[in-house]
Amino acid sequence: MYSAIFLWDRLGKNFTILPHGPALVGSTALALQVCYDAQVDTALYKCGHVCMCEDCAKETLNIRPFCPICRDVIRDIIKIFRV
């Protein structure tokens, strides 16, 4: 496993290291899921990250209302319909 400093140098310092905590961090918002059972289809308001299914977003909003990507407070969720 690579050290954080090695990865930081190798990636060109283009990424922000978040404070330690129980957040999930994925390479892209569309790749991040909580349950892995349903399609990512819900945006988090107010940060706008699209990173989980509607059921997981509802549960996250009720239990621990923080975005798993940026840790901003989730004020509401918005169902996304792709055509």
C-alpha positions, -999 to 999 in steps of 0.1 A, spaced: 0 0 0 13 34 -9 18 62 16 -4 93 14 27 115 8 39 92 -21 4 94 -37 2 131 -31 36 136 -49 27 112 -77 -7 127 -84 7 162 -88 -9 177 -57 -42 181 -76 -63 166 -48 -74 177 -14 -68 155 16 -99 156 38 -97 155 76 -98 121 91 -134 108 95 -159 82 84 -165 95 49 -164 75 18 -142 89 -9 -144 76 -45 -126 86 -77 -157 101 -92 -191 110 -78 -208 85 -102 -186 56 -90 -194 62 -53 -222 41 -39 -233 32 -5 -254 0 -10 -240 -12 -44 -275 -27 -51 -291 3 -69 -281 28 -95 -267 61 -84 -297 85 -91 -299 111 -64 -282 145 -60 -274 159 -26 -285 195 -19 -267 218 -14 -233 205 -26 -247 188 -57 -228 156 -55 -246 126 -72 -232 96 -53 -259 73 -40 -293 58 -47 -325 74 -35 -330 49 -6 -294 54 7 -298 92 3 -330 92 24 -314 71 51 -282 92 51 -304 124 53 -322 110 83 -293 94 102 -262 114 94 -269 142 70 -233 148 56 -221 143 21 -198 113 19 -176 132 -7 -172 167 7 -188 164 41 -211 194 36 -244 192 54 -272 176 33 -302 199 33 -323 178 10 -321 152 -18 -331 155 -54 -340 125 -76 -322 125 -109 -339 111 -140 -315 104 -169 -329 102 -204 
